[in-house]
Amino acid sequence: MKKAFLAIVLAAGVSGCTSVESATVASNEITANGGEAVAVIQATSIGWTLIFHLVDIVTSDLDQVVNKLLVGEAKAMGATKVDLKGAYTTPRHGIFALAGNLMGFPSSGAMGIAVK
């Protein structure tokens, strides 16, 4: 029983955590650069690293959040591009590496407006 529980917890930890939230909007109520607004989208990802962020067990970076999650959701909603409003990621180098001493959980996120 304990081994099965441990296996489930380990599998959940290795899979990481991503979240994409979206809300459709009326194009006459939201202004967007480059076209007609379709939706507002927010994407977040949490990773898992070891030893001062040197070993990635589960990756969480801006490339994944912006290109895969945010743009992927926008295209699934019928948009042709995204008007990026903001993005962030956990710093991993320099003094910030100390925050991921033995085990770290870096996070990344992006938000934007899906545009037709």
C-alpha positions in Angstrom: 0.0 0.0 0.0 2.8 2.4 0.9 4.7 1.6 -2.3 1.6 2.3 -4.4 1.0 5.6 -2.7 4.7 6.6 -3.2 4.5 5.6 -6.8 1.4 7.8 -7.4 3.0 10.8 -5.6 6.3 10.3 -7.6 4.4 10.1 -10.9 2.4 13.3 -10.1 5.6 15.1 -9.1 7.5 14.1 -12.3 4.6 15.1 -14.5 4.8 18.7 -13.3 1.9 21.1 -13.3 0.6 23.3 -16.0 -2.5 25.4 -16.1 -4.2 27.3 -18.9 -7.2 29.6 -18.2 -9.1 31.5 -20.8 -12.1 33.7 -21.2 -13.8 34.6 -24.4 -14.3 38.4 -24.9 -16.4 40.6 -27.2 -14.0 42.3 -29.6 -15.8 45.7 -29.2 -15.1 45.6 -25.4 -11.4 44.7 -25.5 -8.8 46.4 -27.7 -5.9 44.3 -29.0 -3.0 45.2 -31.2 -3.1 43.7 -34.6 -6.7 42.5 -35.0 -9.9 41.5 -33.4 -9.8 40.2 -29.8 -11.1 36.7 -29.3 -10.1 35.7 -25.7 -7.9 36.6 -22.8 -5.5 33.7 -21.9 -3.3 33.0 -18.9 -0.8 30.1 -18.8 1.2 28.9 -15.8 3.7 26.1 -15.4 5.6 24.8 -12.3 8.7 22.7 -12.7 11.0 20.6 -10.5 14.7 21.0 -10.3 17.5 19.6 -8.2 20.9 20.9 -6.9 20.7 24.7 -7.4 18.5 24.4 -10.5 21.2 22.5 -12.4 19.2 19.3 -13.0 15.7 19.7 -14.6 13.4 16.9 -13.6 10.3 18.7 -15.0 11.0 21.8 -17.2 9.3 25.1 -16.6 10.5 27.9 -18.8 9.2 30.8 -20.9 9.6 28.8 -24.1 7.1 26.1 -22.9 4.6 28.6 -21.4 4.5 31.0 -24.3 5.0 28.8 -27.4 3.3 25.6 -26.3 0.6 26.6 -23.8 -0.4 30.2 -24.6 -0.1 30.1 -28.4 -1.5 26.6 -28.5 -4.6 27.6 -26.6 -5.0 30.7 -28.8 -4.9 28.7 -32.0 -7.3 26.2 -30.5 -9.7 29.1 -30.0 -9.5 30.2 -33.6 -7.0 33.0 -33.2 -4.1 33.6 -35.6 -1.7 35.3 -33.1 -1.3 36.5 -29.5 -0.9 40.0 -28.2 1.5 39.2 -25.3 0.7 41.4 -22.3 3.2 39.9 -19.8 5.5 37.0 -18.9 7.6 35.9 -16.0 9.9 33.1 -14.9 11.9 32.2 -11.8 15.5 33.3 -12.1 17.9 30.3 -11.9 21.4 31.8 -12.2 23.6 33.8 -9.9 22.4 34.4 -6.4 18.9 33.1 -7.4 20.4 29.6 -7.7 20.6 29.4 -3.9 16.8 29.3 -3.7 16.9 25.9 -5.5 19.5 24.4 -3.1 18.6 20.7 -2.9 15.3 20.9 -4.6 13.5 23.7 -6.4 10.2 24.5 -7.9 10.6 27.1 -10.6 7.5 28.7 -12.1 6.8 30.5 -15.4 3.8 32.3 -16.6 2.5 34.4 -19.5 -0.7 36.2 -20.3 -2.0 37.7 -23.5 -5.0 38.4 -25.8 -5.8 36.0 -28.6 -6.3 37.9 -31.8 -7.9 37.1 -35.2 
